[in-house]
Amino acid sequence: MKHLLSTHDLALPDALRLLDTAEEMAAVGEREIKKLPALRGRTVVNLFYEDSTRTRISFEAAAKRLSADVINFAAKGSSVSKGESLKDTAQTLEAMSADAVVIRHPASGAPARLAASGWIDAAVLNAGDGTHEHPTQALLDAFTLRRHWAKVAGTGSPGSDLAGMRVLIVGDILHSRVARSNVWLLKTLGAEVTLVGPPTLLPVGVDTWPCTVRYNLDEALADRPDAVMMLRLQAERMNAAFFPSTREYSRRWGFDDARLAALDTLGLGDTVIMHPGPMNRGLEISAAAADSVRSTVLAQVRNGVSVRMAALYLLLAGGTHDDPAAPTVRANPALSPTKEPAV
């Protein structure tokens, strides 16, 4: 891979290679000295135009564990606030000899534009662009699910996929880049994906996605899923009324204490509850569900460092970045809004 921009074009062998490499990186995190010299002398820039806690810290930890030099760039307090364009910022990074740029941007398609523009000769990793995709979040979710699925089957996770696993993704699908990336990646790995949410929070054209769409969470739970991924209600991206009230939303599509108890009633002892964070406790998920033994929230955060170590390692030390014939994991045009970022 030359860049990691989307999961849509991530082939099964590449996805498994990333996940298997992440398994090796996870072993590093269990050692007393949690560091490898793999990227010594390389420079990784975290270019964040949106607020972030987990993703930015996770990428920073991943790069440092691989012995890379890390530069953190935040739009707030930088020349971006004075009107500097993405092009000028990218060329500044090029002058500083950046080897990889981890970019989060509010405009869908910005990482793909940066990768294809010729402004910078560095690996580009999409850390979330608008409402388009968030590939490393999907990879860490798949890593977490694969470990759980292997544990249920009593086998090892390296080399395995998610064939036969049933995953519910619940909530604000319309504004969720996490949902989009997960749909494509989980399908590639063999899982059966069902989206659940109010009709107003489902994107136009969702019927063409490789998944099933449901509107009733209780009915979807009765179909005995192996994992339930709750999504954050992204009020900051909403410019209209998508549901009557937050109380109504929580009652119909939130994972509350009653639905947590229903998993036991249905005999779903191995079903896990996921959330990409940050969580709105009491809205899309109850405190009891978030803190239950079924919750993988903290495991997802921990696994995120391993997955991002794997992505950085394969892009910068995997021997393919400088090869012009190396494939690029491109953005999915079917899911990208037409608006382009400022240049």
C-alpha positions as CSV (number, residue, x, y, z in Angstrom):
1,M,0.0,0.0,0.0
2,K,1.1,3.5,-0.7
3,H,-1.7,5.3,1.2
4,L,-4.5,4.2,3.5
5,L,-7.5,6.3,2.6
6,S,-10.5,4.0,2.6
7,T,-11.6,0.4,3.4
8,H,-13.7,0.2,0.2
9,D,-10.9,-0.9,-2.0
10,L,-9.0,-2.8,0.7
11,A,-8.7,-6.4,-0.6
12,L,-9.0,-9.4,1.8
13,P,-5.3,-10.3,1.6
14,D,-4.3,-6.7,2.5
15,A,-6.9,-6.5,5.3
16,L,-5.6,-9.7,6.8
17,R,-2.0,-8.6,6.4
18,L,-2.8,-5.4,8.4
19,L,-4.7,-7.3,11.1
20,D,-2.0,-10.0,11.4
21,T,0.7,-7.3,11.6
22,A,-1.3,-5.6,14.3
23,E,-1.2,-8.9,16.3
24,E,2.5,-8.7,16.3
25,M,2.4,-5.1,17.3
26,A,0.1,-5.9,20.1
27,A,2.7,-8.3,21.5
28,V,5.1,-5.4,21.7
29,G,2.6,-3.5,23.9
30,E,2.8,-6.3,26.4
31,R,6.6,-6.1,26.8
32,E,8.3,-4.1,29.5
33,I,10.0,-1.9,26.9
34,K,7.2,-1.1,24.4
35,K,9.3,0.2,21.6
36,L,10.7,-1.0,18.2
37,P,13.4,0.7,16.0
38,A,11.4,0.0,12.8
39,L,10.8,3.7,11.9
40,R,13.8,5.3,13.4
41,G,14.7,8.4,11.5
42,R,11.2,8.7,9.9
43,T,9.0,11.7,10.6
44,V,5.2,11.3,11.1
45,V,3.0,14.4,11.1
46,N,-0.4,14.3,12.7
47,L,-2.3,16.9,10.7
48,F,-5.6,17.5,12.5
49,Y,-8.2,20.0,11.3
50,E,-10.8,18.6,13.7
51,D,-10.8,18.0,17.5
52,S,-9.8,14.5,18.5
53,T,-8.6,12.7,21.6
54,R,-8.4,9.0,20.9
55,T,-7.3,9.0,17.3
56,R,-4.6,11.6,17.6
57,I,-3.1,10.2,20.8
58,S,-3.3,6.7,19.4
59,F,-1.4,7.7,16.2
60,E,1.1,9.5,18.3
61,A,1.7,6.6,20.6
62,A,1.9,4.2,17.6
63,A,4.5,6.3,15.8
64,K,6.6,6.8,19.0
65,R,6.5,3.0,19.8
66,L,8.0,2.5,16.3
67,S,10.7,5.1,17.2
68,A,9.5,7.7,14.6
69,D,9.8,11.4,15.2
70,V,6.3,12.9,15.7
71,I,5.0,16.4,14.8
72,N,1.6,17.3,16.0
73,F,-0.3,19.9,14.0
74,A,-3.6,21.4,15.1
75,A,-5.6,23.8,12.9
76,K,-6.5,25.9,16.0
77,G,-3.6,28.2,16.8
78,S,-1.9,27.6,13.4
79,S,-1.8,29.5,10.1
80,V,-4.9,27.7,9.1
81,S,-6.8,30.1,11.3
82,K,-5.3,32.9,9.2
83,G,-6.6,31.4,6.0
84,E,-3.8,29.1,4.9
85,S,-4.9,26.5,2.4
86,L,-4.4,22.7,2.6
87,K,-2.0,23.0,-0.3
88,D,0.2,25.5,1.4
89,T,0.2,23.5,4.6
90,A,1.1,20.3,2.7
91,Q,4.0,22.0,0.9
92,T,5.3,23.3,4.3
93,L,5.3,19.7,5.5
94,E,7.0,18.6,2.3
95,A,9.8,21.1,3.0
96,M,10.2,19.6,6.4
97,S,10.7,16.1,4.8
98,A,7.6,14.4,6.4
99,D,7.5,10.7,5.6
100,A,3.9,10.2,6.6
101,V,0.9,12.5,7.1
102,V,-2.0,11.4,9.3
103,I,-4.8,13.8,8.4
104,R,-8.2,14.4,9.9
105,H,-10.3,17.0,8.0
106,P,-13.9,18.2,8.1
107,A,-14.1,18.0,4.2
108,S,-14.9,14.6,2.8
109,G,-12.2,13.7,0.3
110,A,-9.4,15.9,1.7
111,P,-7.0,12.9,2.4
112,A,-7.6,11.6,-1.1
113,R,-7.0,15.1,-2.6
114,L,-3.7,15.3,-0.6
115,A,-2.6,11.9,-1.7
116,A,-3.3,12.5,-5.4
117,S,-2.3,16.2,-5.6
118,G,1.5,15.8,-5.9
119,W,1.9,18.5,-3.3
120,I,3.7,16.0,-1.0
121,D,5.7,12.9,-1.4
122,A,4.6,11.1,1.8
123,A,2.3,8.3,2.8
124,V,-1.1,9.7,3.6
125,L,-3.3,8.0,6.3
126,N,-6.9,9.0,6.6
127,A,-7.8,9.7,10.3
128,G,-11.4,10.7,9.4
129,D,-12.6,12.9,6.6
130,G,-16.0,14.6,7.0
131,T,-18.8,12.1,6.8
132,H,-16.8,9.8,4.4
133,E,-14.6,7.3,6.1
134,H,-12.4,6.5,9.0
135,P,-10.4,3.4,7.9
136,T,-8.1,2.8,11.0
137,Q,-11.2,2.9,13.3
138,A,-12.8,0.2,11.2
139,L,-9.5,-1.8,11.3
140,L,-9.3,-1.6,15.1
141,D,-13.0,-2.6,15.3
142,A,-12.3,-5.6,13.0
143,F,-9.2,-6.5,15.1
144,T,-11.3,-6.4,18.3
145,L,-14.1,-8.5,16.7
146,R,-11.7,-11.0,15.2
147,R,-10.0,-11.6,18.6
148,H,-13.5,-12.1,20.1
149,W,-14.7,-14.4,17.3
150,A,-11.6,-16.5,17.6
151,K,-12.0,-16.8,21.3
152,V,-15.6,-18.0,20.9
153,A,-14.5,-20.5,18.3
154,G,-11.5,-21.6,20.5
155,T,-9.0,-20.9,17.8
156,G,-6.2,-18.4,17.1
157,S,-7.0,-15.1,15.5
158,P,-4.0,-14.6,13.2
159,G,-4.9,-15.4,9.6
160,S,-8.6,-15.7,10.4
161,D,-11.6,-13.7,9.1
162,L,-15.1,-12.9,10.4
163,A,-17.0,-15.4,8.2
164,G,-20.5,-16.0,9.7
165,M,-20.3,-13.2,12.3
166,R,-23.4,-11.0,12.6
167,V,-22.8,-7.4,13.5
168,L,-25.4,-4.7,14.2
169,I,-24.3,-1.0,13.6
170,V,-26.9,1.2,15.4
171,G,-27.6,4.9,15.4
172,D,-26.6,7.9,13.4
173,I,-25.5,6.2,10.2
174,L,-26.0,9.3,8.1
175,H,-23.2,11.3,9.7
176,S,-20.9,8.4,10.7
177,R,-17.7,7.8,8.8
178,V,-17.1,4.9,11.2
179,A,-20.2,3.1,9.9
180,R,-19.2,3.6,6.3
181,S,-15.7,2.2,6.8
182,N,-17.0,-0.7,8.9
183,V,-19.6,-1.8,6.4
184,W,-17.1,-2.3,3.6
185,L,-14.3,-3.8,5.8
186,L,-16.6,-6.2,7.7
187,K,-18.2,-7.4,4.5
188,T,-14.7,-8.0,3.0
189,L,-13.9,-10.1,6.1
190,G,-17.0,-12.2,5.7
191,A,-19.3,-10.7,8.4
192,E,-23.0,-10.1,7.9
193,V,-23.7,-6.4,8.7
194,T,-27.1,-4.9,9.6
195,L,-27.6,-1.1,10.0
196,V,-30.3,0.0,12.5
197,G,-31.6,3.5,13.0
198,P,-34.3,6.0,12.3
199,P,-35.1,6.5,8.5
200,T,-34.0,10.1,8.8
201,L,-30.5,9.1,9.9
202,L,-29.9,6.6,7.1
203,P,-28.1,7.9,4.0
204,V,-29.6,8.2,0.5
205,G,-28.5,5.1,-1.4
206,V,-28.0,2.9,1.6
207,D,-30.0,0.2,-0.2
208,T,-27.0,-0.3,-2.5
209,W,-24.5,-0.9,0.4
210,P,-23.6,-4.6,1.1
211,C,-25.7,-4.8,4.3
212,T,-29.2,-5.2,5.6
213,V,-31.2,-2.2,6.9
214,R,-33.6,-2.3,9.9
215,Y,-35.5,0.4,11.8
216,N,-36.4,-1.5,15.0
217,L,-33.5,-2.2,17.4
218,D,-35.5,-4.7,19.5
219,E,-36.4,-6.8,16.4
220,A,-32.7,-6.7,15.2
221,L,-31.6,-7.9,18.6
222,A,-34.0,-10.8,18.4
223,D,-32.1,-11.9,15.3
224,R,-29.3,-12.9,17.7
225,P,-26.3,-10.7,16.6
226,D,-22.8,-11.5,17.7
227,A,-21.8,-7.9,18.2
228,V,-23.7,-4.6,18.6
229,M,-21.8,-1.4,17.6
230,M,-23.5,1.7,19.0
231,L,-22.7,5.0,17.2
232,R,-22.5,8.5,18.7
233,L,-25.3,10.9,17.9
234,Q,-23.4,13.6,16.0
235,A,-25.4,16.7,16.9
236,E,-22.5,19.0,15.7
237,R,-23.1,17.8,12.1
238,M,-26.9,18.2,12.2
239,N,-28.5,21.3,10.7
240,A,-32.1,20.0,10.9
241,A,-34.5,18.1,13.2
242,F,-33.8,14.4,12.5
243,F,-36.0,13.0,15.3
244,P,-38.6,14.4,17.8
245,S,-36.4,14.5,20.9
246,T,-33.3,13.0,22.5
247,R,-35.6,11.1,24.9
248,E,-37.4,9.6,22.0
249,Y,-34.2,8.6,20.2
250,S,-32.8,7.0,23.4
251,R,-36.0,5.1,24.0
252,R,-36.1,3.6,20.5
253,W,-32.5,3.3,19.4
254,G,-30.4,3.6,22.5
255,F,-28.8,0.6,24.1
256,D,-30.3,1.0,27.6
257,D,-30.4,-1.3,30.6
258,A,-33.4,-3.2,29.4
259,R,-31.7,-4.1,26.1
260,L,-28.6,-5.1,28.0
261,A,-30.8,-7.5,30.1
262,A,-32.5,-8.7,26.9
263,L,-29.2,-10.2,25.7
264,D,-29.2,-12.5,28.8
265,T,-32.8,-13.3,28.2
266,L,-32.1,-14.3,24.6
267,G,-29.1,-16.4,25.7
268,L,-26.6,-14.3,23.9
269,G,-23.8,-14.8,26.4
270,D,-21.0,-14.2,23.8
271,T,-22.5,-11.0,22.2
272,V,-20.3,-7.9,22.7
273,I,-21.2,-4.2,22.8
274,M,-18.9,-1.8,21.0
275,H,-18.6,2.0,20.7
276,P,-16.0,4.0,18.8
277,G,-16.2,6.9,21.3
278,P,-16.7,9.4,22.6
279,M,-19.8,8.1,24.2
280,N,-22.9,10.1,25.2
281,R,-23.8,8.0,28.2
282,G,-27.6,7.9,28.8
283,L,-28.3,8.8,25.2
284,E,-27.1,6.1,22.7
285,I,-25.7,3.8,25.4
286,S,-26.4,3.4,29.2
287,A,-23.7,3.5,31.8
288,A,-24.4,-0.1,32.7
289,A,-23.9,-1.2,29.1
290,A,-20.8,0.8,28.6
291,D,-19.2,-0.6,31.8
292,S,-20.5,-4.1,31.5
293,V,-18.3,-7.2,30.9
294,R,-19.7,-7.3,27.4
295,S,-18.2,-3.9,26.6
296,T,-15.2,-3.7,24.3
297,V,-14.8,0.1,24.5
298,L,-11.4,0.1,26.3
299,A,-10.2,-2.9,24.3
300,Q,-10.9,-0.9,21.1
301,V,-8.8,2.0,22.4
302,R,-5.9,-0.4,23.3
303,N,-6.2,-2.2,20.0
304,G,-6.1,1.1,18.1
305,V,-2.5,1.6,19.0
306,S,-1.5,-1.8,17.6
307,V,-3.5,-1.3,14.4
308,R,-2.1,2.1,13.8
309,M,1.4,0.8,14.4
310,A,0.7,-1.9,11.8
311,A,-0.5,0.7,9.3
312,L,2.5,3.0,9.8
313,Y,4.9,0.1,9.6
314,L,3.5,-1.4,6.4
315,L,3.3,2.0,4.7
316,L,6.8,3.2,5.7
317,A,8.8,0.1,6.2
318,G,6.9,-2.5,4.2
319,G,8.9,-1.9,1.1
320,T,6.1,-0.7,-1.1
321,H,5.7,3.0,-0.5
322,D,8.3,4.0,-3.0
323,D,7.1,1.6,-5.6
324,P,5.0,3.5,-8.2
325,A,3.1,0.3,-9.0
326,A,2.1,-0.2,-5.4
327,P,-1.7,-0.1,-4.9
328,T,-3.4,2.8,-3.1
329,V,-6.4,2.2,-0.9
330,R,-8.5,5.0,-2.4
331,A,-11.5,6.8,-1.3
332,N,-14.8,5.4,-2.3
333,P,-16.4,7.9,-4.7
334,A,-19.9,6.4,-4.1
335,L,-19.8,7.6,-0.6
336,S,-18.0,11.0,-1.1
337,P,-19.9,14.3,-1.2
338,T,-19.0,16.3,-4.2
339,K,-17.7,19.3,-2.2
340,E,-14.0,19.5,-2.3
341,P,-11.7,20.9,0.3
342,A,-10.2,24.4,-0.1
343,V,-6.8,24.3,-1.8
